[in-house]
Amino acid sequence: MFQRIVMDHSVVFVGTLAFVVSASIYVAFFWRAMRMKSKQLEQFENLPFVDERPSERHDA
């Protein structure tokens, strides 16, 4: 009465495709980070990540 909707070979294909896509995204981020220019690195180093002004804090 009920037929198998997902075949075994399609499960392997989708799993492999998901792994390849996610691995390529991580490799692309790593590649861009390694090839970043020193001027851009200095800009990132000087970004203010912590702001101590009480007027802009949401947990106060």
C-alpha positions as CSV (number, residue, x, y, z in Angstrom):
1,M,0.0,0.0,0.0
2,F,2.7,2.5,1.0
3,Q,5.7,2.8,-1.3
4,R,9.0,4.1,-0.1
5,I,9.2,7.8,-1.0
6,V,12.9,8.3,-0.3
7,M,15.2,5.8,-2.1
8,D,18.5,4.9,-0.6
9,H,20.7,6.3,-3.4
10,S,18.9,9.7,-3.2
11,V,19.6,9.9,0.6
12,V,23.3,9.3,0.0
13,F,23.3,11.9,-2.8
14,V,21.5,14.6,-0.7
15,G,23.8,13.9,2.3
16,T,26.9,14.1,0.1
17,L,25.7,17.3,-1.5
18,A,24.9,18.9,1.8
19,F,28.4,18.1,3.0
20,V,30.1,19.4,-0.1
21,V,28.1,22.7,0.0
22,S,28.8,23.3,3.7
23,A,32.5,22.4,3.4
24,S,32.9,24.7,0.4
25,I,31.3,27.6,2.4
26,Y,33.8,27.0,5.3
27,V,36.7,26.8,2.9
28,A,35.6,30.0,1.2
29,F,35.5,31.9,4.5
30,F,38.9,30.5,5.5
31,W,40.4,31.4,2.1
32,R,39.1,35.0,2.3
33,A,40.4,35.3,5.9
34,M,43.8,34.1,5.0
35,R,44.1,36.4,2.0
36,M,42.9,39.5,3.8
37,K,45.0,42.6,3.3
38,S,46.9,44.0,6.3
39,K,45.0,47.4,5.9
40,Q,41.7,45.6,6.3
41,L,43.0,43.7,9.3
42,E,43.9,46.9,11.0
43,Q,40.4,48.2,10.4
44,F,38.9,45.1,12.0
45,E,41.4,45.4,14.9
46,N,40.1,48.9,15.7
47,L,36.4,48.1,15.7
48,P,34.7,49.0,19.0
49,F,33.0,45.7,20.0
50,V,32.4,46.7,23.6
51,D,30.6,50.0,24.3
52,E,30.4,51.1,27.9
53,R,28.0,54.0,27.5
54,P,25.0,53.3,29.7
55,S,22.5,55.0,27.4
56,E,23.0,52.3,24.7
57,R,22.9,49.2,27.0
58,H,19.7,47.2,26.7
59,D,20.1,45.2,29.9
60,A,20.2,48.3,32.2
